[in-house]
Amino acid sequence: MPPPDCLPALAALARRHGMLLVADEVQSGMGRTGRMFACEHWGVQPDIVALAKGVASGLPLGAIIAPARLMQWPPGAHASTFGGNPLSCAAALVTLDLLAEGLLENAASLGRRLKARLSARAASCPAIGDVRGLGLMVGVELVRDRETREPAPALRDAVVAEAFRRGLLLLGCGTSVVRFMPALNITAEVLDEGLSIFEESLAAVV
């Protein structure tokens, strides 16, 4: 997570020097953080936004959002392997409807539930050095020592493996982080079940 003033300062720096500000929202966009784009949390409006993955709910599609002044490309200047896929474009239109009809709110509210429970667990578990993120994009950093924040990659891998044995698929991120990025339509009951498995897995290997 960037410091609160980081992205606004970066945007101001880019404007001051005539540089374009490009936001990579491939993972964080399309409602993942509880808003359509993560940069909205800081009030930043990039010149270019890159999208993929969630834009078509997993079907192959990528998109670039930019003002007309930047999109003056002649024919043939840009191509994409999956560009214009009719099925993916249809899925993207439905995805936008679903986000507007409640998935944004679901990601925001269940994201708060996710982060609150993980933070509560961190208070009693010295192996958790940090809980960070927005909406349904949260990372739990596992450490050897909470004071020094020394990473614990072996512990992280053991937790992921134990969770898999118990029926929960988790992914590692960075050196020793477990990341939580459930589907935006997840229910509170399913979220709580997954968190219980994570907590049991962590307790089993610590």
C-alpha positions, 0 to 999 in steps of 0.5 A: 500500500502506498502512503496516503500522499504518494499517488497524489504527489506522483500525479502532481509531479507528472503534470508539472513535468508534462509526463503521462501518468499510467495506472496498471489496474490489471489486477486492482481494477474493475471493482477489486478494491471496492471502487471501479479503479484503485486510483479512485481511493486517492482521488487520482485520475491517470492519463492512461489506465490499463485493464485486463483479467477482471474486465471480462470476468476471466475471459481473454480481454485487455483494454486501454482507457485514455482521452481522445487526444492520446488515442490518435493512432493510425490504422495498424499502429496497434494490435492485440492477440485477443483484441475484439473477441466478441465473446469476451466483449459481451462478457465485459459488458455484462461485468460492467452491469454486475458491478453497477448492480451490487458487486462494487458494494459487495467488494467494499463491505466484504473487504472490510469484513475480510480485513477486520477478521485478519487484523483481529487474528494478527493481534494474537498471532506474532507470525503475522507482521502486517495486514494490508489492502483494499476491498477484496485485495488483501495481503497478510505478511508472515514474519519470523519476528514482528519487530524486525519484520524479517520475512518468513517464506518457508512459513508462508509456503507451509500455510499455503500447502496446509490450506490446500490440503484442507480445501482452500486455494491460496496464492503467495505474493512477494517474499512471504505474503499470502494474498486474498483475492476472492471472487467479487460475488463471494458471500459472507458465509463462504468468506468466513469459511475460507478465513476459518480454514486459513486460521486453522492452517496457520495454527497447524504450522506455526 
